[in-house]
Amino acid sequence: MQFNRKLPLLALTGGLVGAGLRAVQLSTAFEPETGLYIPGSLCGQLLLGWLILLAAVIAAAARQGQHHGSFEELFAGSGDLYKTILAFTGLLLAAGGAAWLAVELPLQFQQAQAGPWVLALELPFGVLCIAAGLCLVGLGAALSRGTLSQSHALLTLPPLFWAAFHLLVAYRQYCVSANLALFTLEIFASIACVMSYYHFARMLYGKPAPRRFTFWAANAIVLSLSDMLGYALNRLLGGTAVHWTTASVVRGCCLLCGCAFLLAELFLITSRTFRVRRRRETDRPAEGE
């Protein structure tokens, strides 16, 4: 059986269209003086409708493909492009973690009541960014050889913890804001990223569910591209209604790096054909079960 080969291109195309809609939304649906969202914005409704429609299409496409392949058969690649993408992705994520610590920590320590949050979320997030990036480099090197040891399997955990802390940090920074339309995309992109890395690691530590990986990975790519590229395009076009902090830009770039790894693996898993294994007579459930 084979996964739907259109999934990676669908995610990329959907993310680019979403970025265009997001850029227009940021330019027209927020008050220039206050940055508050204008209820009933047409572009905001179009963006929401597009993302919901795309999620439904991705769900239908991700249902294709049923197999019993191993982790290496699913995610290992030997091409130079594959190794280069994973190496740069990991190094950029690690650099993003270092930039986060350099930018966010001094700012947080200037605030009188920021100490507990720094120790609980901001500092671990930066450290996990660096750890996850280095683990992606190591994991890519191991996968390029086609075999994984028990120690290599542990490399799937720091990226999962990083994605979870990304969600926590984003929620902590936005939970007191009533401007939901400004940060909803990042929250959902973070959720999809957590689920993607969970199902990626689950292939080694639990019951495999590769179709769920393809669903969440494609949605993480769509949402992160729509949010980050939409903001970048809005700024290039001269938009001034919404302005992110430097820390928010760094955090968004880290999310893009994490999704670039997912995109590379999504291209791999959808490019392969797996043999269907028939269940043996002894594997069939007894009558009445």
Kinemage of the C-alpha trace (Angstrom):
@kinemage 1
@onewidth
@group {chain A} dominant
@subgroup {mainchain}
@vectorlist {calphas} color= white
{ca met a 1} P 0.000 0.000 0.000
{ca gln a 2} L 1.056 3.578 -0.457
{ca phe a 3} L 0.331 6.858 1.281
{ca asn a 4} L -1.139 9.704 -0.723
{ca arg a 5} L 1.760 11.307 -2.584
{ca lys a 6} L -0.090 14.605 -2.822
{ca leu a 7} L 0.029 15.231 0.922
{ca pro a 8} L 3.360 17.159 1.044
{ca leu a 9} L 2.448 19.306 -1.963
{ca leu a 10} L -1.029 19.823 -0.541
{ca ala a 11} L 0.494 21.012 2.736
{ca leu a 12} L 2.920 23.370 0.993
{ca thr a 13} L 0.304 24.797 -1.370
{ca gly a 14} L -2.256 25.150 1.396
{ca gly a 15} L 0.292 26.885 3.612
{ca leu a 16} L 1.262 29.360 0.901
{ca val a 17} L -2.379 30.209 0.153
{ca gly a 18} L -3.000 30.512 3.880
{ca ala a 19} L 0.006 32.835 4.186
{ca gly a 20} L -1.474 35.130 1.542
{ca leu a 21} L -4.818 35.237 3.328
{ca arg a 22} L -3.080 35.763 6.671
{ca ala a 23} L -1.052 38.678 5.271
{ca val a 24} L -4.199 40.400 4.042
{ca gln a 25} L -5.931 39.676 7.342
{ca leu a 26} L -3.092 41.253 9.319
{ca ser a 27} L -3.231 44.324 7.061
{ca thr a 28} L -6.980 44.870 6.995
{ca ala a 29} L -8.590 43.117 9.967
{ca phe a 30} L -6.718 44.839 12.801
{ca glu a 31} L -7.023 48.442 13.931
{ca pro a 32} L -3.803 50.348 13.132
{ca glu a 33} L -4.032 52.417 16.328
{ca thr a 34} L -4.683 49.629 18.847
{ca gly a 35} L -3.857 46.398 17.005
{ca leu a 36} L -7.228 44.947 18.069
{ca tyr a 37} L -9.111 42.599 15.768
{ca ile a 38} L -12.100 43.970 13.857
{ca pro a 39} L -14.993 41.468 14.250
{ca gly a 40} L -16.610 40.213 11.057
{ca ser a 41} L -13.547 40.687 8.849
{ca leu a 42} L -14.108 39.009 5.485
{ca cys a 43} L -10.479 37.981 5.075
{ca gly a 44} L -10.438 36.484 8.555
{ca gln a 45} L -13.490 34.398 7.721
{ca leu a 46} L -11.935 33.308 4.422
{ca leu a 47} L -8.750 32.252 6.223
{ca leu a 48} L -10.716 30.258 8.789
{ca gly a 49} L -12.815 28.593 6.084
{ca trp a 50} L -9.720 27.755 4.035
{ca leu a 51} L -7.924 26.136 6.979
{ca ile a 52} L -10.984 24.091 7.971
{ca leu a 53} L -11.515 22.933 4.382
{ca leu a 54} L -7.850 22.048 4.029
{ca ala a 55} L -7.859 20.095 7.303
{ca ala a 56} L -10.801 18.042 6.014
{ca val a 57} L -9.040 17.352 2.702
{ca ile a 58} L -5.840 16.377 4.519
{ca ala a 59} L -7.826 14.049 6.799
{ca ala a 60} L -9.315 12.312 3.757
{ca ala a 61} L -5.932 12.052 2.031
{ca ala a 62} L -4.173 10.783 5.175
{ca arg a 63} L -6.555 7.806 5.417
{ca gln a 64} L -4.753 6.178 2.476
{ca gly a 65} L -1.933 3.798 3.290
{ca gln a 66} L -1.924 0.800 5.596
{ca his a 67} L 1.248 -1.165 6.182
{ca his a 68} L 3.528 -2.844 8.705
{ca gly a 69} L 6.796 -1.123 7.856
{ca ser a 70} L 9.486 -0.476 10.456
{ca phe a 71} L 10.596 2.954 11.632
{ca glu a 72} L 13.616 2.817 9.322
{ca glu a 73} L 11.493 1.779 6.346
{ca leu a 74} L 9.242 4.752 6.951
{ca phe a 75} L 11.603 7.564 7.812
{ca ala a 76} L 15.148 6.644 6.737
{ca gly a 77} L 16.694 8.369 3.729
{ca ser a 78} L 20.146 8.185 2.171
{ca gly a 79} L 20.147 11.019 -0.365
{ca asp a 80} L 22.449 14.022 0.008
{ca leu a 81} L 19.483 16.401 -0.096
{ca tyr a 82} L 17.789 14.530 2.752
{ca lys a 83} L 20.915 14.613 4.917
{ca thr a 84} L 21.518 18.285 4.146
{ca ile a 85} L 17.953 19.310 4.995
{ca leu a 86} L 17.979 17.465 8.315
{ca ala a 87} L 21.412 18.808 9.259
{ca phe a 88} L 20.519 22.434 8.478
{ca thr a 89} L 17.116 22.065 10.102
{ca gly a 90} L 18.642 20.818 13.332
{ca leu a 91} L 21.410 23.415 13.393
{ca leu a 92} L 18.985 26.262 12.711
{ca leu a 93} L 16.680 25.043 15.480
{ca ala a 94} L 19.628 24.928 17.886
{ca ala a 95} L 20.661 28.430 16.798
{ca gly a 96} L 17.083 29.581 17.352
{ca gly a 97} L 17.238 28.242 20.900
{ca ala a 98} L 20.440 30.169 21.566
{ca ala a 99} L 18.872 33.317 20.085
{ca trp a 100} L 15.797 32.840 22.280
{ca leu a 101} L 17.934 32.666 25.415
{ca ala a 102} L 19.871 35.756 24.340
{ca val a 103} L 16.763 37.793 23.507
{ca glu a 104} L 14.056 36.636 25.905
{ca leu a 105} L 15.893 35.995 29.173
{ca pro a 106} L 17.273 39.543 29.666
{ca leu a 107} L 13.836 40.948 28.892
{ca gln a 108} L 12.131 38.613 31.358
{ca phe a 109} L 14.576 39.362 34.150
{ca gln a 110} L 13.806 43.070 33.765
{ca gln a 111} L 10.238 42.323 34.869
{ca ala a 112} L 9.818 42.092 38.612
{ca gln a 113} L 7.416 39.126 38.626
{ca ala a 114} L 8.855 37.136 35.738
{ca gly a 115} L 11.253 34.934 37.745
{ca pro a 116} L 9.076 31.817 38.201
{ca trp a 117} L 7.997 31.801 34.563
{ca val a 118} L 11.586 32.145 33.382
{ca leu a 119} L 12.673 29.095 35.385
{ca ala a 120} L 9.571 27.048 34.545
{ca leu a 121} L 9.106 27.794 30.826
{ca glu a 122} L 11.370 30.296 29.059
{ca leu a 123} L 14.718 28.842 30.154
{ca pro a 124} L 13.730 25.173 29.546
{ca phe a 125} L 12.278 26.127 26.168
{ca gly a 126} L 15.552 27.643 25.005
{ca val a 127} L 17.563 24.687 26.288
{ca leu a 128} L 15.148 22.231 24.654
{ca cys a 129} L 15.415 24.109 21.348
{ca ile a 130} L 19.163 23.538 21.384
{ca ala a 131} L 18.814 19.910 22.501
{ca ala a 132} L 16.092 19.150 19.951
{ca gly a 133} L 18.122 20.701 17.144
{ca leu a 134} L 21.187 18.636 17.974
{ca cys a 135} L 19.027 15.513 18.294
{ca leu a 136} L 17.557 16.107 14.841
{ca val a 137} L 21.090 16.286 13.435
{ca gly a 138} L 22.009 13.028 15.183
{ca leu a 139} L 18.762 11.364 14.194
{ca gly a 140} L 19.242 12.382 10.580
{ca ala a 141} L 22.740 10.903 10.585
{ca ala a 142} L 21.442 7.638 12.064
{ca leu a 143} L 18.507 7.436 9.650
{ca ser a 144} L 20.783 8.086 6.674
{ca arg a 145} L 22.627 4.885 7.613
{ca gly a 146} L 19.323 2.992 7.662
{ca thr a 147} L 19.625 1.519 11.139
{ca leu a 148} L 18.742 2.731 14.627
{ca ser a 149} L 20.082 1.570 17.972
{ca gln a 150} L 18.393 1.962 21.344
{ca ser a 151} L 20.445 5.079 22.068
{ca his a 152} L 19.419 6.599 18.733
{ca ala a 153} L 15.780 5.962 19.610
{ca leu a 154} L 16.153 8.306 22.574
{ca leu a 155} L 16.860 11.135 20.110
{ca thr a 156} L 13.150 11.290 19.243
{ca leu a 157} L 12.213 12.476 22.755
{ca pro a 158} L 13.823 15.963 23.020
{ca pro a 159} L 12.026 17.216 19.873
{ca leu a 160} L 8.735 16.053 21.399
{ca phe a 161} L 9.469 17.859 24.672
{ca trp a 162} L 10.549 20.972 22.740
{ca ala a 163} L 7.262 21.026 20.803
{ca ala a 164} L 5.308 20.661 24.055
{ca phe a 165} L 7.195 23.545 25.670
{ca his a 166} L 6.648 25.652 22.553
{ca leu a 167} L 2.927 25.244 23.073
{ca leu a 168} L 3.209 26.113 26.776
{ca val a 169} L 5.340 29.203 26.162
{ca ala a 170} L 3.050 30.472 23.399
{ca tyr a 171} L -0.032 29.954 25.559
{ca arg a 172} L 1.582 31.601 28.581
{ca gln a 173} L 2.459 34.697 26.595
{ca tyr a 174} L -0.976 35.026 25.006
{ca cys a 175} L -3.382 33.704 27.654
{ca val a 176} L -4.036 37.168 29.106
{ca ser a 177} L -4.826 38.697 25.712
{ca ala a 178} L -8.351 39.029 24.359
{ca asn a 179} L -7.014 39.406 20.797
{ca leu a 180} L -7.665 35.774 19.836
{ca ala a 181} L -7.261 36.223 16.093
{ca leu a 182} L -3.676 37.369 16.587
{ca phe a 183} L -2.318 34.173 18.122
{ca thr a 184} L -4.821 31.395 17.338
{ca leu a 185} L -2.800 30.122 14.368
{ca glu a 186} L 0.385 29.719 16.422
{ca ile a 187} L -1.466 27.860 19.168
{ca phe a 188} L -3.006 25.375 16.739
{ca ala a 189} L 0.266 25.049 14.816
{ca ser a 190} L 1.973 24.201 18.123
{ca ile a 191} L -0.681 21.598 18.940
{ca ala a 192} L -0.264 19.980 15.506
{ca cys a 193} L 3.530 20.012 15.950
{ca val a 194} L 3.263 18.280 19.347
{ca met a 195} L 1.007 15.591 17.883
{ca ser a 196} L 3.329 15.110 14.896
{ca tyr a 197} L 6.405 14.493 17.029
{ca tyr a 198} L 4.362 12.320 19.376
{ca his a 199} L 3.315 10.009 16.548
{ca phe a 200} L 6.857 10.133 15.139
{ca ala a 201} L 8.308 8.911 18.452
{ca arg a 202} L 5.390 6.520 18.944
{ca met a 203} L 6.681 4.409 16.068
{ca leu a 204} L 9.510 3.344 18.372
{ca tyr a 205} L 7.887 3.484 21.801
{ca gly a 206} L 4.335 2.315 21.255
{ca lys a 207} L 1.749 1.112 18.787
{ca pro a 208} L 2.553 2.715 15.416
{ca ala a 209} L 0.052 5.022 13.775
{ca pro a 210} L 1.799 6.389 10.653
{ca arg a 211} L -1.405 7.699 9.073
{ca arg a 212} L -1.956 9.940 12.081
{ca phe a 213} L 1.591 11.203 11.681
{ca thr a 214} L 0.892 12.227 8.092
{ca phe a 215} L -2.303 14.025 9.136
{ca trp a 216} L -0.740 16.024 11.964
{ca ala a 217} L 2.502 16.743 10.105
{ca ala a 218} L 0.643 18.141 7.096
{ca asn a 219} L -1.521 20.342 9.321
{ca ala a 220} L 1.492 21.572 11.298
{ca ile a 221} L 3.147 22.620 8.038
{ca val a 222} L 0.015 24.393 6.797
{ca leu a 223} L -0.578 26.311 10.034
{ca ser a 224} L 3.038 27.316 10.639
{ca leu a 225} L 3.514 28.506 7.048
{ca ser a 226} L 0.246 30.433 7.168
{ca asp a 227} L 1.226 32.167 10.392
{ca met a 228} L 4.940 32.916 9.920
{ca leu a 229} L 5.027 33.546 6.172
{ca gly a 230} L 1.793 35.499 6.453
{ca tyr a 231} L 3.371 37.835 8.989
{ca ala a 232} L 6.580 38.160 6.928
{ca leu a 233} L 4.582 38.935 3.776
{ca asn a 234} L 2.486 41.466 5.669
{ca arg a 235} L 5.630 43.278 6.848
{ca leu a 236} L 7.105 43.229 3.325
{ca leu a 237} L 3.936 44.859 2.028
{ca gly a 238} L 4.257 47.610 4.609
{ca gly a 239} L 1.720 46.394 7.162
{ca thr a 240} L 1.965 48.198 10.490
{ca ala a 241} L -1.222 47.201 12.329
{ca val a 242} L 0.430 44.141 13.894
{ca his a 243} L 3.996 44.055 15.158
{ca trp a 244} L 5.520 40.961 16.764
{ca thr a 245} L 8.267 41.147 19.358
{ca thr a 246} L 11.720 39.818 18.505
{ca ala a 247} L 11.117 36.849 20.813
{ca ser a 248} L 7.890 35.998 18.962
{ca val a 249} L 9.720 36.062 15.624
{ca val a 250} L 12.470 33.798 16.996
{ca arg a 251} L 9.889 31.399 18.415
{ca gly a 252} L 8.053 31.308 15.086
{ca cys a 253} L 11.282 30.597 13.203
{ca cys a 254} L 11.990 27.701 15.577
{ca leu a 255} L 8.538 26.323 14.788
{ca leu a 256} L 9.271 26.563 11.066
{ca cys a 257} L 12.526 24.639 11.551
{ca gly a 258} L 10.677 21.896 13.402
{ca cys a 259} L 8.101 21.714 10.619
{ca ala a 260} L 10.830 21.588 7.953
{ca phe a 261} L 11.972 18.299 9.506
{ca leu a 262} L 8.384 17.026 9.439
{ca leu a 263} L 8.068 18.037 5.783
{ca ala a 264} L 11.198 16.081 4.841
{ca glu a 265} L 9.866 12.975 6.588
{ca leu a 266} L 6.427 13.492 5.050
{ca phe a 267} L 7.970 13.508 1.577
{ca leu a 268} L 9.780 10.264 2.408
{ca ile a 269} L 6.846 8.361 3.859
{ca thr a 270} L 4.536 9.300 0.980
{ca ser a 271} L 7.058 8.356 -1.693
{ca arg a 272} L 7.299 4.702 -0.704
{ca thr a 273} L 5.228 1.631 -1.387
{ca phe a 274} L 4.792 -1.034 1.291
{ca arg a 275} L 3.738 -4.628 0.870
{ca val a 276} L 0.453 -5.680 2.427
{ca arg a 277} L 0.892 -8.524 4.878
{ca arg a 278} L -2.020 -10.863 5.270
{ca arg a 279} L -2.939 -11.900 8.758
{ca arg a 280} L -2.059 -15.445 9.658
{ca glu a 281} L -4.711 -17.902 10.706
{ca thr a 282} L -3.382 -17.785 14.276
{ca asp a 283} L -3.720 -13.978 14.291
{ca arg a 284} L -7.412 -14.063 13.463
{ca pro a 285} L -9.738 -13.335 16.373
{ca ala a 286} L -11.640 -16.273 17.763
{ca glu a 287} L -15.267 -16.538 16.848
{ca gly a 288} L -17.421 -14.429 19.120
{ca glu a 289} L -14.644 -11.937 19.914
